Amino acid sequence: NVCERCNVEITKDNITSRCKTFDKHYEVISKILSQSGFGWDWANDKLLIDSDDVWNKYVEANKSVACYKNKVVKNWEAISTIYSKDHANGEGAQTGAEAAQVQPEQVDDASPDLQPKKQ
């Protein structure tokens, strides 16, 4: 049990928050990495940028990503593996965290189409 081994209390809200953080990192970093002039520095767990000029031009068009220039993101390989399968694009696309927030419809306990099992 993580709570006992690490002496920390982990709640559903903690997990949801961490998933949202990972999802945001994936969304931002994967878009950056898809552009020319960017790579991933596996040794230092952060973006590898060809030049300040490349970065400045990208940030000029995408101001909200400026904080990612020197941001260390641990476990990028795991994040990209998990979230790459979770990302659709186009109309109606949702992140994994957004989809998890959607409340499932009420499901009846019994299905009217099935006959009860005979004992």
N, CA, C and O atoms as a GROMACS GRO file, in nm:
protein
  476
    1ASN      N    1   0.084  -0.118   0.000
    1ASN     CA    2   0.000   0.000   0.000
    1ASN      C    3   0.089   0.124   0.000
    1ASN      O    4   0.175   0.139   0.087
    2VAL      N    5   0.069   0.212  -0.096
    2VAL     CA    6   0.150   0.332  -0.111
    2VAL      C    7   0.138   0.423   0.011
    2VAL      O    8   0.237   0.479   0.057
    3CYS      N    9   0.017   0.439   0.061
    3CYS     CA   10  -0.005   0.527   0.175
    3CYS      C   11   0.079   0.486   0.295
    3CYS      O   12   0.138   0.571   0.362
    4GLU      N   13   0.085   0.357   0.322
    4GLU     CA   14   0.161   0.307   0.436
    4GLU      C   15   0.311   0.312   0.411
    4GLU      O   16   0.387   0.353   0.498
    5ARG      N   17   0.354   0.270   0.293
    5ARG     CA   18   0.497   0.265   0.262
    5ARG      C   19   0.560   0.404   0.257
    5ARG      O   20   0.673   0.422   0.302
    6CYS      N   21   0.489   0.500   0.202
    6CYS     CA   22   0.545   0.635   0.184
    6CYS      C   23   0.497   0.734   0.291
    6CYS      O   24   0.540   0.849   0.292
    7ASN      N   25   0.411   0.688   0.378
    7ASN     CA   26   0.356   0.771   0.484
    7ASN      C   27   0.291   0.899   0.428
    7ASN      O   28   0.314   1.009   0.479
    8VAL      N   29   0.210   0.881   0.324
    8VAL     CA   30   0.136   0.993   0.264
    8VAL      C   31  -0.008   0.950   0.244
    8VAL      O   32  -0.038   0.832   0.226
    9GLU      N   33  -0.096   1.048   0.246
    9GLU     CA   34  -0.236   1.020   0.219
    9GLU      C   35  -0.265   1.061   0.075
    9GLU      O   36  -0.241   1.175   0.036
   10ILE      N   37  -0.316   0.969  -0.002
   10ILE     CA   38  -0.348   0.994  -0.142
   10ILE      C   39  -0.498   0.983  -0.160
   10ILE      O   40  -0.559   0.881  -0.126
   11THR      N   41  -0.558   1.089  -0.212
   11THR     CA   42  -0.702   1.090  -0.233
   11THR      C   43  -0.733   1.083  -0.382
   11THR      O   44  -0.645   1.096  -0.466
   12LYS      N   45  -0.859   1.062  -0.412
   12LYS     CA   46  -0.903   1.062  -0.552
   12LYS      C   47  -0.873   1.196  -0.617
   12LYS      O   48  -0.836   1.202  -0.734
   13ASP      N   49  -0.889   1.304  -0.541
   13ASP     CA   50  -0.859   1.438  -0.594
   13ASP      C   51  -0.711   1.453  -0.628
   13ASP      O   52  -0.676   1.516  -0.728
   14ASN      N   53  -0.622   1.394  -0.546
   14ASN     CA   54  -0.479   1.397  -0.576
   14ASN      C   55  -0.450   1.328  -0.708
   14ASN      O   56  -0.373   1.378  -0.791
   15ILE      N   57  -0.511   1.214  -0.727
   15ILE     CA   58  -0.488   1.136  -0.849
   15ILE      C   59  -0.544   1.209  -0.970
   15ILE      O   60  -0.479   1.216  -1.074
   16THR      N   61  -0.664   1.263  -0.957
   16THR     CA   62  -0.726   1.338  -1.067
   16THR      C   63  -0.640   1.458  -1.104
   16THR      O   64  -0.620   1.486  -1.222
   17SER      N   65  -0.591   1.528  -1.004
   17SER     CA   66  -0.506   1.644  -1.029
   17SER      C   67  -0.377   1.606  -1.100
   17SER      O   68  -0.334   1.674  -1.193
   18ARG      N   69  -0.316   1.496  -1.057
   18ARG     CA   70  -0.192   1.451  -1.121
   18ARG      C   71  -0.218   1.408  -1.266
   18ARG      O   72  -0.136   1.436  -1.354
   19CYS      N   73  -0.330   1.343  -1.290
   19CYS     CA   74  -0.365   1.304  -1.428
   19CYS      C   75  -0.383   1.427  -1.516
   19CYS      O   76  -0.340   1.427  -1.631
   20LYS      N   77  -0.447   1.531  -1.463
   20LYS     CA   78  -0.464   1.654  -1.539
   20LYS      C   79  -0.329   1.718  -1.570
   20LYS      O   80  -0.308   1.770  -1.680
   21THR      N   81  -0.238   1.715  -1.473
   21THR     CA   82  -0.104   1.771  -1.494
   21THR      C   83  -0.031   1.694  -1.604
   21THR      O   84   0.026   1.755  -1.694
   22PHE      N   85  -0.032   1.561  -1.596
   22PHE     CA   86   0.034   1.479  -1.698
   22PHE      C   87  -0.028   1.504  -1.835
   22PHE      O   88   0.042   1.514  -1.935
   23ASP      N   89  -0.160   1.515  -1.838
   23ASP     CA   90  -0.231   1.538  -1.964
   23ASP      C   91  -0.190   1.672  -2.025
   23ASP      O   92  -0.167   1.681  -2.146
   24LYS      N   93  -0.180   1.774  -1.942
   24LYS     CA   94  -0.138   1.906  -1.991
   24LYS      C   95   0.005   1.898  -2.043
   24LYS      O   96   0.034   1.949  -2.151
   25HIS      N   97   0.095   1.835  -1.967
   25HIS     CA   98   0.233   1.820  -2.012
   25HIS      C   99   0.237   1.751  -2.148
   25HIS      O  100   0.308   1.794  -2.238
   26TYR      N  101   0.161   1.644  -2.161
   26TYR     CA  102   0.162   1.570  -2.288
   26TYR      C  103   0.112   1.659  -2.402
   26TYR      O  104   0.174   1.665  -2.509
   27GLU      N  105   0.002   1.727  -2.380
   27GLU     CA  106  -0.057   1.810  -2.485
   27GLU      C  107   0.042   1.918  -2.531
   27GLU      O  108   0.061   1.937  -2.651
   28VAL      N  109   0.103   1.989  -2.436
   28VAL     CA  110   0.194   2.099  -2.470
   28VAL      C  111   0.324   2.046  -2.532
   28VAL      O  112   0.365   2.092  -2.638
   29ILE      N  113   0.387   1.951  -2.464
   29ILE     CA  114   0.519   1.904  -2.509
   29ILE      C  115   0.510   1.831  -2.642
   29ILE      O  116   0.597   1.849  -2.728
   30SER      N  117   0.408   1.749  -2.661
   30SER     CA  118   0.398   1.676  -2.788
   30SER      C  119   0.379   1.771  -2.905
   30SER      O  120   0.430   1.746  -3.014
   31LYS      N  121   0.305   1.881  -2.885
   31LYS     CA  122   0.289   1.981  -2.991
   31LYS      C  123   0.422   2.049  -3.021
   31LYS      O  124   0.456   2.072  -3.137
   32ILE      N  125   0.497   2.080  -2.916
   32ILE     CA  126   0.628   2.142  -2.936
   32ILE      C  127   0.720   2.046  -3.011
   32ILE      O  128   0.787   2.086  -3.106
   33LEU      N  129   0.723   1.920  -2.968
   33LEU     CA  130   0.813   1.822  -3.030
   33LEU      C  131   0.777   1.792  -3.175
   33LEU      O  132   0.861   1.744  -3.251
   34SER      N  133   0.655   1.822  -3.213
   34SER     CA  134   0.616   1.797  -3.352
   34SER      C  135   0.669   1.905  -3.447
   34SER      O  136   0.659   1.892  -3.569
   35GLN      N  137   0.725   2.011  -3.389
   35GLN     CA  138   0.778   2.122  -3.468
   35GLN      C  139   0.927   2.101  -3.496
   35GLN      O  140   0.997   2.036  -3.418
   36SER      N  141   0.973   2.157  -3.605
   36SER     CA  142   1.115   2.153  -3.639
   36SER      C  143   1.194   2.237  -3.538
   36SER      O  144   1.150   2.345  -3.499
   37GLY      N  145   1.310   2.188  -3.497
   37GLY     CA  146   1.396   2.262  -3.406
   37GLY      C  147   1.384   2.220  -3.261
   37GLY      O  148   1.449   2.279  -3.174
   38PHE      N  149   1.302   2.118  -3.234
   38PHE     CA  150   1.283   2.073  -3.096
   38PHE      C  151   1.306   1.922  -3.085
   38PHE      O  152   1.280   1.847  -3.178
   39GLY      N  153   1.356   1.882  -2.970
   39GLY     CA  154   1.373   1.741  -2.940
   39GLY      C  155   1.358   1.723  -2.790
   39GLY      O  156   1.321   1.816  -2.719
   40TRP      N  157   1.386   1.602  -2.742
   40TRP     CA  158   1.375   1.574  -2.599
   40TRP      C  159   1.512   1.538  -2.544
   40TRP      O  160   1.581   1.452  -2.600
   41ASP      N  161   1.552   1.603  -2.436
   41ASP     CA  162   1.678   1.578  -2.368
   41ASP      C  163   1.653   1.470  -2.263
   41ASP      O  164   1.610   1.499  -2.151
   42TRP      N  165   1.679   1.345  -2.300
   42TRP     CA  166   1.649   1.231  -2.212
   42TRP      C  167   1.733   1.233  -2.085
   42TRP      O  168   1.688   1.185  -1.981
   43ALA      N  169   1.853   1.286  -2.092
   43ALA     CA  170   1.942   1.288  -1.974
   43ALA      C  171   1.892   1.388  -1.869
   43ALA      O  172   1.909   1.365  -1.749
   44ASN      N  173   1.833   1.498  -1.914
   44ASN     CA  174   1.791   1.603  -1.821
   44ASN      C  175   1.639   1.619  -1.810
   44ASN      O  176   1.591   1.707  -1.740
   45ASP      N  177   1.564   1.533  -1.879
   45ASP     CA  178   1.418   1.532  -1.870
   45ASP      C  179   1.354   1.666  -1.903
   45ASP      O  180   1.268   1.716  -1.830
   46LYS      N  181   1.397   1.725  -2.015
   46LYS     CA  182   1.339   1.852  -2.057
   46LYS      C  183   1.354   1.869  -2.208
   46LYS      O  184   1.418   1.788  -2.274
   47LEU      N  185   1.295   1.976  -2.260
   47LEU     CA  186   1.303   2.004  -2.403
   47LEU      C  187   1.446   2.032  -2.445
   47LEU      O  188   1.525   2.090  -2.370
   48LEU      N  189   1.477   1.990  -2.566
   48LEU     CA  190   1.604   2.021  -2.630
   48LEU      C  191   1.570   2.118  -2.743
   48LEU      O  192   1.496   2.083  -2.835
   49ILE      N  193   1.624   2.238  -2.736
   49ILE     CA  194   1.587   2.344  -2.830
   49ILE      C  195   1.709   2.380  -2.913
   49ILE      O  196   1.816   2.408  -2.859
   50ASP      N  197   1.693   2.380  -3.046
   50ASP     CA  198   1.805   2.409  -3.136
   50ASP      C  199   1.866   2.547  -3.113
   50ASP      O  200   1.988   2.561  -3.114
   51SER      N  201   1.783   2.647  -3.091
   51SER     CA  202   1.836   2.783  -3.071
   51SER      C  203   1.733   2.869  -3.000
   51SER      O  204   1.614   2.837  -2.998
   52ASP      N  205   1.780   2.978  -2.943
   52ASP     CA  206   1.688   3.073  -2.880
   52ASP      C  207   1.592   3.131  -2.982
   52ASP      O  208   1.477   3.161  -2.949
   53ASP      N  209   1.638   3.148  -3.104
   53ASP     CA  210   1.553   3.202  -3.210
   53ASP      C  211   1.433   3.110  -3.237
   53ASP      O  212   1.320   3.156  -3.251
   54VAL      N  213   1.460   2.979  -3.243
   54VAL     CA  214   1.353   2.881  -3.263
   54VAL      C  215   1.253   2.890  -3.149
   54VAL      O  216   1.132   2.894  -3.172
   55TRP      N  217   1.303   2.894  -3.026
   55TRP     CA  218   1.216   2.902  -2.909
   55TRP      C  219   1.135   3.031  -2.909
   55TRP      O  220   1.013   3.029  -2.889
   56ASN      N  221   1.200   3.143  -2.932
   56ASN     CA  222   1.132   3.273  -2.929
   56ASN      C  223   1.021   3.281  -3.032
   56ASN      O  224   0.914   3.336  -3.004
   57LYS      N  225   1.045   3.228  -3.150
   57LYS     CA  226   0.940   3.229  -3.254
   57LYS      C  227   0.822   3.142  -3.212
   57LYS      O  228   0.706   3.178  -3.234
   58TYR      N  229   0.851   3.026  -3.152
   58TYR     CA  230   0.743   2.938  -3.109
   58TYR      C  231   0.661   3.003  -2.998
   58TYR      O  232   0.538   3.001  -3.001
   59VAL      N  233   0.728   3.062  -2.900
   59VAL     CA  234   0.659   3.124  -2.787
   59VAL      C  235   0.580   3.247  -2.832
   59VAL      O  236   0.475   3.277  -2.776
   60GLU      N  237   0.631   3.317  -2.931
   60GLU     CA  238   0.558   3.433  -2.983
   60GLU      C  239   0.420   3.392  -3.034
   60GLU      O  240   0.323   3.466  -3.018
   61ALA      N  241   0.412   3.275  -3.093
   61ALA     CA  242   0.284   3.224  -3.145
   61ALA      C  243   0.206   3.145  -3.040
   61ALA      O  244   0.086   3.123  -3.057
   62ASN      N  245   0.273   3.102  -2.932
   62ASN     CA  246   0.211   3.017  -2.829
   62ASN      C  247   0.257   3.064  -2.691
   62ASN      O  248   0.335   2.995  -2.625
   63LYS      N  249   0.211   3.179  -2.648
   63LYS     CA  250   0.261   3.243  -2.526
   63LYS      C  251   0.248   3.158  -2.400
   63LYS      O  252   0.331   3.168  -2.310
   64SER      N  253   0.145   3.077  -2.392
   64SER     CA  254   0.120   3.000  -2.270
   64SER      C  255   0.223   2.890  -2.244
   64SER      O  256   0.225   2.833  -2.136
   65VAL      N  257   0.309   2.861  -2.341
   65VAL     CA  258   0.407   2.753  -2.323
   65VAL      C  259   0.544   2.803  -2.279
   65VAL      O  260   0.637   2.723  -2.266
   66ALA      N  261   0.558   2.932  -2.256
   66ALA     CA  262   0.688   2.990  -2.222
   66ALA      C  263   0.754   2.921  -2.102
   66ALA      O  264   0.876   2.909  -2.097
   67CYS      N  265   0.675   2.877  -2.006
   67CYS     CA  266   0.729   2.814  -1.886
   67CYS      C  267   0.794   2.678  -1.913
   67CYS      O  268   0.861   2.623  -1.825
   68TYR      N  269   0.775   2.623  -2.031
   68TYR     CA  270   0.829   2.491  -2.062
   68TYR      C  271   0.973   2.493  -2.111
   68TYR      O  272   1.032   2.388  -2.134
   69LYS      N  273   1.031   2.610  -2.129
   69LYS     CA  274   1.168   2.618  -2.184
   69LYS      C  275   1.266   2.537  -2.100
   69LYS      O  276   1.347   2.462  -2.155
   70ASN      N  277   1.262   2.552  -1.969
   70ASN     CA  278   1.355   2.481  -1.881
   70ASN      C  279   1.284   2.386  -1.785
   70ASN      O  280   1.346   2.336  -1.690
   71LYS      N  281   1.156   2.362  -1.808
   71LYS     CA  282   1.078   2.276  -1.717
   71LYS      C  283   1.126   2.131  -1.725
   71LYS      O  284   1.137   2.075  -1.834
   72VAL      N  285   1.153   2.073  -1.610
   72VAL     CA  286   1.189   1.932  -1.602
   72VAL      C  287   1.060   1.853  -1.589
   72VAL      O  288   0.977   1.880  -1.501
   73VAL      N  289   1.042   1.755  -1.676
   73VAL     CA  290   0.924   1.669  -1.673
   73VAL      C  291   0.972   1.525  -1.662
   73VAL      O  292   1.013   1.464  -1.760
   74LYS      N  293   0.967   1.474  -1.541
   74LYS     CA  294   1.010   1.335  -1.516
   74LYS      C  295   0.912   1.238  -1.582
   74LYS      O  296   0.794   1.270  -1.597
   75ASN      N  297   0.960   1.123  -1.618
   75ASN     CA  298   0.878   1.015  -1.673
   75ASN      C  299   0.812   1.049  -1.806
   75ASN      O  300   0.702   1.001  -1.834
   76TRP      N  301   0.878   1.131  -1.890
   76TRP     CA  302   0.820   1.168  -2.019
   76TRP      C  303   0.788   1.046  -2.103
   76TRP      O  304   0.686   1.042  -2.171
   77GLU      N  305   0.875   0.946  -2.100
   77GLU     CA  306   0.849   0.826  -2.181
   77GLU      C  307   0.718   0.761  -2.141
   77GLU      O  308   0.638   0.724  -2.227
   78ALA      N  309   0.695   0.746  -2.011
   78ALA     CA  310   0.570   0.685  -1.964
   78ALA      C  311   0.450   0.774  -1.994
   78ALA      O  312   0.346   0.726  -2.038
   79ILE      N  313   0.465   0.904  -1.972
   79ILE     CA  314   0.355   0.998  -1.999
   79ILE      C  315   0.317   0.993  -2.146
   79ILE      O  316   0.199   0.985  -2.180
   80SER      N  317   0.417   0.996  -2.234
   80SER     CA  318   0.386   0.997  -2.377
   80SER      C  319   0.327   0.864  -2.423
   80SER      O  320   0.242   0.861  -2.512
   81THR      N  321   0.370   0.755  -2.362
   81THR     CA  322   0.313   0.625  -2.397
   81THR      C  323   0.167   0.617  -2.356
   81THR      O  324   0.082   0.573  -2.434
   82ILE      N  325   0.137   0.660  -2.236
   82ILE     CA  326   0.000   0.652  -2.184
   82ILE      C  327  -0.092   0.750  -2.255
   82ILE      O  328  -0.200   0.712  -2.300
   83TYR      N  329  -0.052   0.875  -2.264
   83TYR     CA  330  -0.141   0.978  -2.314
   83TYR      C  331  -0.149   0.984  -2.466
   83TYR      O  332  -0.246   1.039  -2.518
   84SER      N  333  -0.053   0.932  -2.537
   84SER     CA  334  -0.061   0.935  -2.684
   84SER      C  335  -0.178   0.850  -2.732
   84SER      O  336  -0.237   0.880  -2.836
   85LYS      N  337  -0.211   0.746  -2.660
   85LYS     CA  338  -0.322   0.660  -2.697
   85LYS      C  339  -0.455   0.720  -2.653
   85LYS      O  340  -0.562   0.674  -2.694
   86ASP      N  341  -0.448   0.822  -2.570
   86ASP     CA  342  -0.566   0.881  -2.509
   86ASP      C  343  -0.608   1.010  -2.579
   86ASP      O  344  -0.709   1.070  -2.542
   87HIS      N  345  -0.531   1.053  -2.677
   87HIS     CA  346  -0.558   1.182  -2.739
   87HIS      C  347  -0.617   1.168  -2.878
   87HIS      O  348  -0.555   1.115  -2.970
   88ALA      N  349  -0.739   1.216  -2.888
   88ALA     CA  350  -0.802   1.228  -3.019
   88ALA      C  351  -0.792   1.375  -3.056
   88ALA      O  352  -0.766   1.460  -2.971
   89ASN      N  353  -0.813   1.403  -3.181
   89ASN     CA  354  -0.821   1.544  -3.218
   89ASN      C  355  -0.944   1.562  -3.305
   89ASN      O  356  -0.997   1.465  -3.360
   90GLY      N  357  -0.988   1.682  -3.315
   90GLY     CA  358  -1.109   1.709  -3.391
   90GLY      C  359  -1.224   1.744  -3.299
   90GLY      O  360  -1.207   1.755  -3.178
   91GLU      N  361  -1.340   1.761  -3.358
   91GLU     CA  362  -1.458   1.803  -3.284
   91GLU      C  363  -1.499   1.697  -3.182
   91GLU      O  364  -1.506   1.578  -3.214
   92GLY      N  365  -1.525   1.740  -3.060
   92GLY     CA  366  -1.570   1.649  -2.955
   92GLY      C  367  -1.458   1.574  -2.885
   92GLY      O  368  -1.485   1.491  -2.799
   93ALA      N  369  -1.333   1.601  -2.920
   93ALA     CA  370  -1.220   1.532  -2.857
   93ALA      C  371  -1.211   1.574  -2.711
   93ALA      O  372  -1.234   1.690  -2.677
   94GLN      N  373  -1.178   1.478  -2.625
   94GLN     CA  374  -1.162   1.505  -2.482
   94GLN      C  375  -1.031   1.446  -2.435
   94GLN      O  376  -0.982   1.347  -2.491
   95THR      N  377  -0.974   1.507  -2.333
   95THR     CA  378  -0.857   1.448  -2.269
   95THR      C  379  -0.906   1.335  -2.178
   95THR      O  380  -1.025   1.324  -2.150
   96GLY      N  381  -0.813   1.252  -2.134
   96GLY     CA  382  -0.849   1.144  -2.043
   96GLY      C  383  -0.909   1.197  -1.914
   96GLY      O  384  -1.006   1.142  -1.863
   97ALA      N  385  -0.851   1.305  -1.862
   97ALA     CA  386  -0.902   1.364  -1.739
   97ALA      C  387  -1.043   1.420  -1.758
   97ALA      O  388  -1.128   1.407  -1.670
   98GLU      N  389  -1.068   1.481  -1.874
   98GLU     CA  390  -1.203   1.534  -1.902
   98GLU      C  391  -1.303   1.420  -1.914
   98GLU      O  392  -1.414   1.430  -1.862
   99ALA      N  393  -1.265   1.314  -1.980
   99ALA     CA  394  -1.355   1.201  -1.996
   99ALA      C  395  -1.386   1.136  -1.862
   99ALA      O  396  -1.498   1.090  -1.840
  100ALA      N  397  -1.288   1.133  -1.772
  100ALA     CA  398  -1.308   1.074  -1.640
  100ALA      C  399  -1.405   1.156  -1.556
  100ALA      O  400  -1.470   1.102  -1.466
  101GLN      N  401  -1.415   1.285  -1.584
  101GLN     CA  402  -1.504   1.373  -1.509
  101GLN      C  403  -1.650   1.354  -1.548
  101GLN      O  404  -1.739   1.390  -1.471
  102VAL      N  405  -1.677   1.300  -1.666
  102VAL     CA  406  -1.813   1.281  -1.714
  102VAL      C  407  -1.878   1.172  -1.631
  102VAL      O  408  -1.824   1.063  -1.615
  103GLN      N  409  -1.994   1.202  -1.578
  103GLN     CA  410  -2.065   1.106  -1.494
  103GLN      C  411  -2.137   1.004  -1.583
  103GLN      O  412  -2.207   1.043  -1.677
  104PRO      N  413  -2.120   0.876  -1.555
  104PRO     CA  414  -2.190   0.776  -1.636
  104PRO      C  415  -2.340   0.784  -1.613
  104PRO      O  416  -2.387   0.823  -1.506
  105GLU      N  417  -2.416   0.746  -1.715
  105GLU     CA  418  -2.561   0.744  -1.702
  105GLU      C  419  -2.602   0.637  -1.603
  105GLU      O  420  -2.531   0.539  -1.582
  106GLN      N  421  -2.717   0.657  -1.542
  106GLN     CA  422  -2.770   0.560  -1.447
  106GLN      C  423  -2.796   0.428  -1.520
  106GLN      O  424  -2.858   0.427  -1.627
  107VAL      N  425  -2.750   0.319  -1.464
  107VAL     CA  426  -2.769   0.188  -1.524
  107VAL      C  427  -2.861   0.108  -1.433
  107VAL      O  428  -2.838   0.098  -1.312
  108ASP      N  429  -2.965   0.051  -1.492
  108ASP     CA  430  -3.056  -0.032  -1.414
  108ASP      C  431  -2.986  -0.159  -1.370
  108ASP      O  432  -2.896  -0.208  -1.438
  109ASP      N  433  -3.028  -0.212  -1.255
  109ASP     CA  434  -2.968  -0.334  -1.203
  109ASP      C  435  -3.003  -0.456  -1.287
  109ASP      O  436  -2.924  -0.550  -1.295
  110ALA      N  437  -3.118  -0.455  -1.349
  110ALA     CA  438  -3.160  -0.571  -1.428
  110ALA      C  439  -3.189  -0.528  -1.571
  110ALA      O  440  -3.236  -0.418  -1.596
  111SER      N  441  -3.160  -0.616  -1.662
  111SER     CA  442  -3.186  -0.588  -1.802
  111SER      C  443  -3.318  -0.654  -1.840
  111SER      O  444  -3.335  -0.774  -1.815
  112PRO      N  445  -3.412  -0.580  -1.900
  112PRO     CA  446  -3.541  -0.639  -1.935
  112PRO      C  447  -3.530  -0.738  -2.051
  112PRO      O  448  -3.621  -0.818  -2.073
  113ASP      N  449  -3.420  -0.735  -2.125
  113ASP     CA  450  -3.404  -0.822  -2.241
  113ASP      C  451  -3.351  -0.962  -2.206
  113ASP      O  452  -3.356  -1.052  -2.289
  114LEU      N  453  -3.301  -0.979  -2.085
  114LEU     CA  454  -3.240  -1.106  -2.048
  114LEU      C  455  -3.331  -1.185  -1.955
  114LEU      O  456  -3.393  -1.130  -1.864
  115GLN      N  457  -3.336  -1.314  -1.979
  115GLN     CA  458  -3.412  -1.402  -1.891
  115GLN      C  459  -3.327  -1.432  -1.768
  115GLN      O  460  -3.206  -1.448  -1.780
  116PRO      N  461  -3.388  -1.441  -1.651
  116PRO     CA  462  -3.310  -1.476  -1.532
  116PRO      C  463  -3.253  -1.617  -1.546
  116PRO      O  464  -3.313  -1.703  -1.610
  117LYS      N  465  -3.136  -1.638  -1.485
  117LYS     CA  466  -3.072  -1.770  -1.491
  117LYS      C  467  -3.153  -1.871  -1.412
  117LYS      O  468  -3.205  -1.841  -1.305
  118LYS      N  469  -3.163  -1.992  -1.469
  118LYS     CA  470  -3.231  -2.099  -1.398
  118LYS      C  471  -3.130  -2.167  -1.309
  118LYS      O  472  -3.015  -2.189  -1.348
  119GLN      N  473  -3.172  -2.200  -1.190
  119GLN     CA  474  -3.082  -2.261  -1.093
  119GLN      C  475  -3.086  -2.410  -1.099
  119GLN      O  476  -3.016  -2.476  -1.023
   0.00000   0.00000   0.00000
